C-alpha cells in the first residue's frame, strides 16, 4: 500500500508531502510528492511508541488499590493486595484482560508492547497441562488486537535475597530453571508462527533469582537468539537496595554490572535508585533504562535521575507497567514534570541539539523502546517497520503546531486523545479512533471486572 502524508516525522526530522510505499509491513520506499493511488493520511504522521514494560493482568486491578489505611500504605502493601487479586484469574480471564488492554494501548499510540509475563501456573499454583497456556493467552490477545508483541517470560524462583522460599502469593510465578527454559523454548516456537512477535526473558529481580539461575536463563535464551531482550526489575524501592546491600554488600545495579554480561539488549526496569557510578555503568554497558513514570509515582517508588542520565546520553524507554495509566503522552509528560518538581527548573529533558522537550522525548523513547524489544521499529525510514500514528489535525490546529512546537503541544498541552489512525506492521489497527473489536472486548472485560474483587 501507499500512504501520503502532508507532514511526517522521519528519522532525520520533519518532512512535508511524502509518500510511503509499504510492502510486507515494512517501509520499502519514501518519495517526495503525491504518488498516484496513495491513501491520504488525515493528519500528522509520527512513529508509534513502544511500551517497554507491561503486566497485562494488572489492568483489571487498576483502581482497586487507592484506599488509604492511616498512612501505612506502600509498594509492599500494594503488592499484597495485588497478589490476592491475581489468585482469581484463569487463562481465559488473562486473555480477556490483555485483549482489552492492548486495544487501549493501540488507541493511545502504543504500537508494540514488551509483556513482562509472570503469571504462569493455574489458580492452585499447579502447572497447566501445557506449560505455555498463560503465554498463549498473551499471544492470542496480541494477535486479536494487532499490537506488536515482545513476550518476556519471567523467571521467578525466590521471595527474597538469599534464596528465601517463595510465599503462597507467589505460587503461580515459580519455576525451576529447567522448567523455565523449556517454557522459553515453547514461546519461541509460538512466536515463530505469529507475525510481528518475538521473545526474550525477564529474570524478575535480584530478589527473585540468584546468580546461577540468572546466568543459566540468559545462556539458554541467547542460544535461541543472540540478541534476545533481557529485562529485569532492578532498583524500584529503597528497601530492595537496602536488602541487596545487606546480602551482597553491593547496590543492585552495581551487582548486576559486576555479575552479568550486560549489553544493549538488556533493559533495567525501574533503575530508580542509582548512584553516579551506577548511572555511568549502565550507560557504558549500553543497557537501557526502562522507566514507568506514572506507575513509579502511583507506587511511591522514587524518581529516576532522567536529567543526568540523558545528559550522559543514556538510552531509555517508557512503560505503562501496572496500567494505572495507558497513555504514552502522560508517561513522557510526567518524566519531565518529575524532574521539574524535584529541581525547580524547567525544560530539563531538552538538549542543545534538540530544544523541543516533546520531540526529544518522543523520538528517544520510541528508539529506546525499539532497542528494548529488539524490533525493527521506533522510527520512520526506509527499511523500518511501518508502525505509525496519524494525529488528528482538527485538534492539533488549536495548539502551537509548527515543527519546533508540535510535539511539545502534544505532550504538554493536549487534553484529549489526538491519535486518529494507527498502523502496525503495515496494517491499520485503529481507524478514526476506533478498533474493530473494541465493543465486544469492552463488554467481556466489564463482565469480568464485575466478578472480581480485591
Ligand atoms: Zn513491573
Boltz pocket constraint, residues with backbone or C-beta under 6 A from the ligand:
constraints:
  - pocket:
      binder: B
      contacts: [[A, 53], [A, 55], [A, 116], [A, 233], [A, 269], [A, 321]]
      max_distance: 6.0
